[in-house]
Amino acid sequence: MATNELAYELARTLKESNEFKQFLKSKEKVMSDANNHKMVREFQLKQWEVREAQMLEQEISEEKQQELERLYSLVSINPTAREYLEAEFEVSRIVNDIQKIIGEAIQDAMPIGFEELPH
């Protein structure tokens, strides 16, 4: 089977998986309620802001950290929002696993300068 055919088969398999179907179902529930949508969106934006600061090795203010914790508390007690975030996390985990497997398989094909440096 050609590589592209396998990639399309993998995509179909992912889309047909129970995890992805659950994600779509929970996403639809969140999107159908403006309050839930707003809450999840605010949490994800604040989460992204904090992660970006961490990646850039910037200091995260106490205020930002407390706001993220406050939003997380709201999301975690809301069954619809919590279900969505759990489903989203599960699909992300699967995609990350796939990327890791592919990355390990082709690590020898990395361009010069990206190979692992000797210790």
HELIX and SHEET records of a PDB file:
HELIX    1   1 THR A    3  GLU A   16  1                                  14    
HELIX    2   2 ASN A   18  MET A   31  1                                  14    
HELIX    3   3 ALA A   34  MET A   55  1                                  22    
HELIX    4   4 GLU A   62  ILE A   77  1                                  16    
HELIX    5   5 PRO A   79  ALA A  105  1                                  27    
HELIX    6   6 GLN A  107  ALA A  109  5                                   3    
END                                                                             
